[in-house]
Amino acid sequence: MVRLKVRKMELEEIFSMSPDLILTKEMIAAKLKKDAQHLQEGEIERLIKACIAKIYTHSDEVIITGGVSLNGCGEGI
């Protein structure tokens, strides 16, 4: 429960920094076109980095969370 409360506070902070951001069909289409271009150009690693948000490793499993980020999610991987 504590972890969820901390995550909630993190998300609220993120959303408060961009209160005017509204995800539009055009923004999603542009992201998908860019991803398709990476795929066609054989840049699989770049495409994967653009779609992976976090990787959690535990002694018995690896959890990969993905998503779409308009600001370069996964660039630090």
Summary of the structure (lengths in Angstrom):
residues: 77
radius of gyration: 15.1
end to end distance: 28.1
largest distance: 43.8
contacts: 145
relative contact order: 0.11
helix: 52%
strand: 14%
